[in-house]
Amino acid sequence: MKKYAFVLAAGLIALTPFASAQSNVADYPNKPIRFMAGFPPGGVADIVARIVANAMSQRLGQPILVDNKAGAGGVIGADAVAKSAPDGYTIGIGTSGSLAVNVTWMPNLPYAPLKDFELVSKIVDNPMALVINPSLNVNTLQELITLAKSKPKQFTYGSAGGGTSMHLAGELFKQMAAVDIAHSPYKGSNPAMVDLLAGHIQMGIIDLATVKPFLETGRLKALAVTSSKRSAIAPELPTMAEAGVPGYELTSWVGLIMAAGTPPQIVSRINKELVASLNDPAVRQQLLNAKTEPVPGSSADMRAAVAADIEKFAKLIKSANLKPN
């Protein structure tokens, strides 16, 4: 009898972690959730994180606390998510840079995006536009291409630094339009904007959130957007493909990530509430006001997008022989 009692007790002990895990899933969430923004306060990713955190916390019934663990273009924050307990109480921001570009660009990236994360959903696309200083005196993308071909090496585009979306978008333009223009990397988009406005550089491919005020005052001129379809933020602008570079498409985006191994029921719940939040008209308008475009989708959609971008950026970086500074 004692033998059977021992076996039964051992069985109950073995089942305890499983039962506890099932209980944690069933009553999730029962405490505050930490949201690793991965970027400094005030930037686009931080603004998106705070809008989403506020909307999702109301749906989940628990506070979602934004933590700006910034550095290395979002890599430090993303790595903190990868190394967090896979229990659903840490979520975070992953971007086209931290999850796709840096797989090729950054030596010793501390995580493997397709292995170390649950990729919940894209949150927003950050539309970019090819903008020029009006002194360049062209009105269409095709006119710019013709001018650049007639004066090789005489024009410069600026970026927020090597390996940024602005840089890679410029290199893709050079390849696909067959133009020879120089790249001038800056330490952030603001210094690049200062020189573009002053006419020290002639062009750049910059997010609409940054350039829209200068387009409205005429201090800069936009020729096309880099997305595959026109932007809801500036529908009057043609796509690069429409304007003369067929097949051109490069977007910067922000998505939601969790640690690999998080129970699928929790990932599904976070996805459900995120998608519902992004489809809420008030939340959608807040994000559009921040010059970002909501793109709710499934975990499978985001995984496919990350895999495709890893391949796309690797090919671009290698074919253009780009090297980290």
N, C-alpha and C positions, 0 to 999 in steps of 0.2 A: 504493500500500500504506500509506503514511504517513497518507493521508487517512482510510482505513478504521480505522486504529489510533486516530486522533484521535476519530472518531465513537464507537467502542467505549468509549474511555476516558471521553468525555463522558457516555455513557449510564450507565456504571457509577457515575460521580459523582452523576448525577441520581437513581439508585436508592438511593444510600447512606442518605439520611435516612429513606426509606420502610422500608428493611430494618432500620435501627436502631430505628425506631418499632415495627415488628413484633416485633423481639427484645425490646424493653422490655415490650410487652404480654405476650409469651409467658412471660417469667420474672418477671412482677409477682407479689408485691412482692419486691424484692431488697435493700431497705434499710428503716430505720424510717419510720413514717408519723406525720405530725403531725396532731393532732386539736384543732381550734380550738373550745374550749368556749364562748367568747364571754360568759361570766358569771363572777362571783367564786367562789372555792372555797367549798364547803359548801352552795350553793344546789341546787335540784332539778335544773337543767340540768347543773350540774357533777357531781352524784352520778350522774345517768344516763349522762353521757359516760364517767365512770370505770368504771362497771359494764360498759358496752358495749365500751370500749377493751380492757379486760382479757379479755373473752370473745372478741372478734374477733382479738386478737393471737395467741391460742392457735391459732385456726383458720388464720390467715394465715402463721404462722411468723415474724413480725417484730414488734418492739415497736411499740406505738401510744402516742405520747407526748402527753398532754393539755396544752394550752396555754391558760391562762385569760386570753385577750386580751379583757378585759371593757370594757363601756362602751356607753352609748346603747341599753340594753335589748337587747343582743345584736347590734346593727347593726355595731359595729366588728369583732367577730369574724367575722361573716358577710361583711363587705366584704373582709376579709383572705383569705377563701376565694375569693371572686369574682375577686380580683386575683392569685391564686396560679397557678403553672404548672399547666396541665391534664394532669398526668402521673400522678395518682392518689396522690401522696405528701402531699397536704394534703386532709383531710376536715374537716367541721365541723358545728356545731349550727345549725339554723335553727328558729325557733319561729313560732307563730301571730302573735306580735307582729312579729318582724323580717322575716317573709316575707309577711304579709298585712295586718295592721292598719296598719303604717307606710307602706304604699304610698299611703294616703290621709292618714294622720295626720301624717307627717313630711315637711315641705318639703325638697326636694333630697335625697331618699334616694339614696345613691351607687350603687345597683344596681337592676336590674329583675329581680325574682325569677324570672319565667318565662323570661327571656332569658339571664341571667348565671350560672345554676346548672344543674347536673345534680341533679335532685331524686330522691335515691336511695330513700328510704322514710321514712314516719313511724316513730318509735321508740316513743314513749309518748304517751298522753293523760294530762293532769293533771286529774282530776275536781275540779269545784268544787261547793260546796253553798251554798245560801242559809241563812245562820245568823243567829240573833237573840240578843240578851241576854234571859235568862229573865224579867227584870222586865217585858218587854213583855206577858207573860201571854197568849200565844196558843199553840196546839198544832199548827195545820195552816197550810198556805200559804193556803188559802181564808179562814181566820180572819184572817190577816195582811192579805190584800187587802181584806177587808170593813172592818177597822179603819182601814187607810190611807185608804180612800175616805171614811170618816166623819170623818177629821181631816186634810184635805189640808194639805200643807206643814208638818206638825208632826213628821214623822219624817225621819231622816237615815240614809243608808247610806254607809259608808266604803270607800275603795279605796286601792290602792298608788300612785295617781297617775293623772292624765289620760292616756287612751289605753291603759291597761293592760287586761288581760282582766277584772279585777274591775270596772273602771269601765264597760266596754262591756256586760258581763253585767248590771250594774245598770240601765243605760239601756234595754237590751232588755226587761228586766222591767217597767220603768216604762211603756214603749210598749205591750207586749202585755197587761199587766194593767190598763192605764189607771189608774195610780195616780200621785199627785203627791207624790213624796218628794225630798228634797234630796240632793245629792252633796257629800261632804266628802273631797277628795283629800289623801292623806298622802304623805310621802316614803318609800315602801316599805310593805310589808304589816305589818311589826312595829309601827310606831306606830299604824296603824289598829286592829290587834288590841288594843293597850293601851287605847285609848279605847272599843272595843267591850266589852271585859271590864269596864271601869269604868262602863259605862252612859252615857258621854257621847254616843255614837251608838247607834242601836238595832239596826242590821243591816248585813250585808255579804254579798257573794257571793265566797267565799274558797276557795282550794284545800284539799282534804281533808288534804294533808300538813301544813298549818299548823294546821288547826282540830281534827283528830281527837283529840289529847290532851285538849282542853277539852270536847269532846263527851262523852268517857268519864268525866270528873269532874263533869259537869253544869253547868259554868260557862258554857257556851254551848249553844244548842239548834239543831239542824239541821232544816229543814222539807222540803228537796228537793235533788236534785242537778240540775245543768244539762245533763247529757248526754242523748242520745236514748234510752238504755237505762240500767238500774240499774247502779251501780258495783260491781265485785267487791270493792272496799275497804269499802264500806258498803251491802251489798245490802238492808238493812232500810229504806233511804231511798227514797221514791218519786222519780220524775223530776218535773221541773217540769210537764211535760205531764200526767202522771198526777195531779198534786196540784192542778191547776186552771188551768194556762196552756197550753192546747192548742197544739202546734206550736213551743213554746219549745225551743231547742237552741243552746248555745254552749259550745264546749270550748276549752281551752288545750292545746296540744300541742308536742312536741319532735320534730324530724325530722333526718335526715342529709343533708348537701349536699356537692357537689363543684363545682369550677370548670367552667363551660360549656366544651365541647370536649374533655373527658376522653374517651379512647377508650371506645366502648360496651362492649367486652369487660371493661374495668377496672370500669366502673360496674356491670356485671352481676355481676362477681365480688364487689364490695363489698356489693351488695344480697344476693347469695346467702349470704354469711357473716353479714351482719347478721340476716337472717331466721332462719337456723339458730341464731344466738345467742339471739334473742328467743324462739324455740320451745324452747330448752333449759330443762327444768323448774327447774334451780338458778338460772339467770339470771332467769327469769320471777319466781321467788320473791323474789330480791333486789330486783327492781324493784317488786313489790307491797309489799314491806317498806318501800320508800321512798315508798309511797302514790302510785305511778304505775302505769298500766295499759299493758302492752306491746301494740302494735298493728302487727305486722309486715305489710308489703304490698309491692306492686310500685312501680317508679318511676312508672308510669302512674297508679296510685292516688294517689300523693302529688301529682303534677302536677294531677290533677283536684281534689284537696282544696284545694290552695293557690289555684287559680283560683277555686273556689267561695267560699273565705273572703275573698279580695280583694274580690269582688263584694258579698258579704254585709256585710263591715265598712264598705265604702264607702257602701253604702246606709244603714246604721245611723248612721254618723257624719254624713252629710249630712241625713238626715231629722230627727235630734235636734239639728241645728245645733251640733255639738260643735266646739270649737276648741282647738288646742294651747295650753297655758299660756304 
